[in-house]
Amino acid sequence: MSLPQLDIDYLAGRGFEYSVAPEKNMTCVVIKAYRLPASYDRAQSDLLIRLSPGYPDVAPDMWWFDPPARLSGRGRVKATDSTEHHLGRTWQRWSRHLQPGQWQSGIDSLESFLALIRQPTRLLRLLWEAFSSRQSCPHPW
């Protein structure tokens, strides 16, 4: 399976260095040196996205980092303790799942999935910055 032209254009337009490889019945997209927020223990990590045969009508599920991404000085991120082997490498699995209706066939693409990947890292960065500077975090209640 190759990527839809929309995804190829997006990845190229963003300047991502990436590769696409089949593994079993999945299409694996590896974005090399994916930039992580400053609150992590490293500046970048390779990002793996596995696409099922039904993609783009079927949403991607979860993503993986190699080397593992952790918060600087704060340890692990929830639901990232598992590792899996893909493409001859060991990957840290980020167990994140879309809600029903969150993925819209014919509209969503790798661009929208990468936006979802950036959301938790952005929230974690903001919380880390607030904690590090001892600012109070507003509570939703």
C-alpha positions as CSV (number, residue, x, y, z in Angstrom):
1,M,0.0,0.0,0.0
2,S,1.3,3.4,-0.8
3,L,0.2,6.7,0.8
4,P,-2.5,8.8,-0.7
5,Q,-1.2,11.8,-2.6
6,L,-2.7,14.1,0.0
7,D,-0.4,12.6,2.6
8,I,2.6,12.6,0.4
9,D,2.1,16.3,-0.4
10,Y,1.6,17.1,3.3
11,L,4.7,15.3,4.5
12,A,6.8,16.8,1.7
13,G,5.4,20.3,2.3
14,R,6.3,20.1,6.0
15,G,9.8,19.0,5.2
16,F,9.5,15.7,7.1
17,E,12.1,13.0,6.3
18,Y,10.0,9.8,6.2
19,S,9.9,6.3,4.9
20,V,7.0,4.0,4.1
21,A,7.3,0.2,4.5
22,P,4.9,-2.7,4.5
23,E,4.8,-5.0,7.6
24,K,2.4,-7.9,7.6
25,N,-0.9,-6.3,6.5
26,M,0.0,-2.8,7.7
27,T,1.7,0.2,6.1
28,C,4.3,1.7,8.4
29,V,5.2,5.4,8.1
30,V,8.3,6.4,10.0
31,I,8.9,10.1,10.4
32,K,12.6,10.5,11.2
33,A,13.7,12.9,13.9
34,Y,10.2,14.0,14.8
35,R,10.5,17.1,17.0
36,L,9.4,16.9,20.6
37,P,8.6,19.7,23.0
38,A,11.3,21.0,25.3
39,S,9.7,19.3,28.3
40,Y,10.9,15.9,27.0
41,D,14.2,14.1,27.7
42,R,15.2,14.5,24.1
43,A,14.7,16.9,21.3
44,Q,13.5,14.4,18.7
45,S,12.6,10.8,18.2
46,D,11.5,8.7,15.2
47,L,7.8,8.4,15.0
48,L,6.0,5.4,13.7
49,I,2.4,5.4,12.5
50,R,0.9,2.1,11.4
51,L,-1.9,2.3,8.8
52,S,-4.4,-0.5,8.3
53,P,-5.5,-1.7,4.8
54,G,-8.7,0.4,5.1
55,Y,-6.8,3.7,5.5
56,P,-7.7,6.5,4.9
57,D,-11.3,5.4,5.5
58,V,-10.2,3.7,8.7
59,A,-8.4,5.8,11.3
60,P,-4.8,5.1,12.5
61,D,-4.7,3.8,16.1
62,M,-1.9,4.7,18.4
63,W,1.7,5.7,17.6
64,W,5.2,4.7,18.6
65,F,8.5,6.4,19.4
66,D,12.1,5.2,19.1
67,P,14.0,6.0,21.2
68,P,11.3,6.3,23.9
69,A,10.1,9.8,24.8
70,R,9.8,10.7,28.5
71,L,9.2,13.9,30.4
72,S,12.5,15.5,31.5
73,G,13.1,14.6,35.1
74,R,9.5,13.5,35.6
75,G,9.6,9.9,34.2
76,R,7.0,8.3,32.2
77,V,3.9,9.5,30.4
78,K,0.7,7.6,31.1
79,A,0.0,4.6,28.8
80,T,3.4,4.6,27.3
81,D,5.0,1.7,29.3
82,S,4.7,-1.0,26.6
83,T,7.2,-1.7,23.8
84,E,6.5,-3.4,20.5
85,H,8.7,-4.7,17.7
86,H,8.1,-3.3,14.2
87,L,10.4,-3.0,11.2
88,G,13.2,-4.7,13.1
89,R,13.2,-2.1,15.9
90,T,11.8,-1.8,19.4
91,W,9.3,1.0,19.8
92,Q,7.6,2.7,22.8
93,R,3.9,2.4,22.2
94,W,1.7,5.5,23.0
95,S,-1.7,3.9,23.6
96,R,-4.1,6.5,22.4
97,H,-7.4,5.9,20.7
98,L,-9.8,8.1,18.7
99,Q,-13.3,8.5,20.0
100,P,-16.2,7.3,17.8
101,G,-16.8,9.9,15.1
102,Q,-13.5,11.7,15.7
103,W,-12.1,10.4,12.4
104,Q,-14.0,11.4,9.3
105,S,-13.5,9.4,6.2
106,G,-12.7,11.6,3.1
107,I,-11.7,14.5,5.3
108,D,-9.0,13.3,7.8
109,S,-5.5,12.3,6.8
110,L,-2.0,12.0,8.2
111,E,-2.1,15.8,8.7
112,S,-5.1,15.6,11.1
113,F,-3.6,12.5,12.9
114,L,-0.3,14.3,13.4
115,A,-2.3,17.2,14.9
116,L,-3.8,14.7,17.4
117,I,-0.3,13.5,18.2
118,R,0.9,17.1,18.9
119,Q,-2.1,17.8,21.2
120,P,-1.0,15.6,24.2
121,T,2.6,16.7,23.9
122,R,1.4,20.4,23.9
123,L,-0.7,19.9,27.0
124,L,2.1,18.1,28.8
125,R,4.5,20.9,27.8
126,L,2.2,23.5,29.3
127,L,1.6,21.5,32.5
128,W,5.4,20.9,32.8
129,E,6.2,24.6,32.3
130,A,3.6,25.6,34.9
131,F,4.9,23.0,37.4
132,S,8.5,23.9,36.8
133,S,8.0,27.6,37.3
134,R,5.7,26.9,40.3
135,Q,2.8,28.8,38.7
136,S,-0.6,27.8,39.8
137,C,-2.6,25.8,37.2
138,P,-6.2,26.8,36.9
139,H,-8.6,24.1,37.9
140,P,-11.7,23.4,35.6
141,W,-14.0,23.2,38.7
